[in-house]
Amino acid sequence: MRIGTGFDVHAFGPGEFVMLGGVRVPHTRGVTAHSDGDVVLHALCDALLGAAGLGDIGEHFANHDARWRGADSAQFVNRVMAMLAPQQLRVGNVDISVLAEAPKVAPYRERMRSQIATLLQVAREQVNVKATTTEGLGFLGRAEGIAAQATVLLLEAGETAAPQRESST
């Protein structure tokens, strides 16, 4: 069993939507980013890479590399999943938190869970997405940007999420 965490943040900028978990969410602003700026998928990639001991998203998808300008962040997740295969690692579950005053995540939560589950090749029940505000505190509380945090459990080939307990009889 391996556990990884990831975090990503982007400032708001011009635009009419943000990408969250592969879902286009209408908003009064977009994000300033080299790729599509999907903080959920970026945090997820960092968590996956960290759990596998493969560095971080910046090492693999540098923000100065022209290949990734405007890229769909789903490409990043697909590439990271391909990196896990030779290590015989698979996703056990993921837990993701979106931190922002707006947009509201609740109306898009189930679509995000389904999209992420598809990218990770797991059941939707293995993906949790939640959101919180920062109660008006800091740059997030002033609605200057959006952030996401992800925690991932990776399992090795043949490993189950819950270890089998020996009988005491």
Summary of the structure (lengths in Angstrom):
residues: 169
radius of gyration: 16.5
end to end distance: 27.5
largest distance: 65.2
contacts: 546
relative contact order: 0.24
helix: 34%
strand: 30%
